[in-house]
């Protein structure tokens, strides 16, 4: 189908983008990569009267590696993260996840903030942001504010973003010693997650003393599997230990049902993906230790 009529604006800077968003009300939408919004427009599920293109803004691009955190600009593409060696070294989870997103065409154009702000319940990056304890800088007419990933994802395509705000950057704290992995059972056509599980294990003297588990595809929005996180301390890499964590990880969360999986099947997929992510993360750590000897 063909989208409805709309005006197009390329603002000179972020301030102009926010001003245009504020002045044009609900009819204005921000676009960067466009891989979420444009398909909706073609189907006439979304009919904005103004598109504000923030992709050319240099202030929203790039990755900065600081001593305590890494900041990622909103319009940084999936492929940039996929091939950045320093990202792979600092946050292996992101390097593992990036090539699993859709296909090369999408990764070359799509942006990390677009995937986060859209809050698609089957998108990959939200699970990573939760597992990595990320926070988001949101810019609006009243200034900037920071919102943690825990508080950002609210529901089906619903976030903490106010209508006149733009996600400006992502901040991820550094940790000295972690193991991580991501496993997803993907839809074969779209590559979206039927269920995806991101695991970050916090290590101390080669022993796990906790961690975080981010989940996508299971519920109407990405979430942390806190009952499972409570059992991560002392995780030893064994299959029995991983099975025990997976058995309790999704307690209190109602799985969605759709044409891809009913509730019971989705629950089993989630447990399997978590067990595999835990095993992969632990094995990676063991292999690294062997290489260092």
C-alpha positions, 0 to 999 in steps of 0.5 A: 500500500501507499502511505497517506500524505505527510510533510517532511522536515530535516531539523538542523539540530536536536533542539529544532527537532524537539520544537517541531515535535512540540509544535505539531502535536500528535501528528508529528512523528520522529523517524531515523532508520524507519524500519518500524514506522514506514511499514506501519505507514504503508499499511495506514496503521500510522498516518502522521502528518509530519515526519521529523528526520533525526538521522542526519544529526551528528549529535545523535551518532557515535559511541563514547567509551568512558571509564565508568560507562559507555554512551551510544548515540540514538541513531547508531545503527545495528551494523555499527554495533555489530562490527565495533571491536571495542563494543565486542570487548566491553559488552560481548552480549551486544556483539552476540545480539547485533548480527541476529537482528533481522537481515543485513539491510535492516542492520545497516539502516535501523537504529538502536534507539528506534528499536528501543523506543518502539518497544516491540514486545519481540525486539532484541535490544530491549532484552539486552538493555535490561540485562546490561542495566542500561539507562536512557537520556530523554530530551524534551521541551523541559530539558533532559531526564534519565530513565533506567531500562527497568522503568522504560518499557511499560507495555505493548509498544508503550514506554516512558517516553513522553509525546514530545520527547526524543531518546537521545542516548543510551548509557551502559555501565561498565563492569570489570568481570562479566559473562554474557550470552543471548539465545532466541527462538526466532520467527523464520521469516521476520527473525523477531524473537518468539522468545529471546533471553539475554543473560549477564553473569557478574563474576567475582574470583571466577565465581558467579555472585549474581547477574541479570536476565532480560527477556523479550517475546514472552510478555507484552513488553521486555522485562527482567526475570527477577525470580531467576536473577535471585538464583544466579549467585553461586551458579556453577555452569551445571545443567542441573543448576541452569534447569533450577534457575529456568524453572523459577525464572518466569514466575508471576509473568503471564506468557502471551499467546499468538499463532506462533506459540500458545502459553504452555509452549512459549513457557517451555521455549523460554526455559530452554532459551534461558538454560542455553544462554546460561550454558553458553555464557559459562562455556565462553568464560571457561574457554577464555580462562583456558586461552589465558593459561 
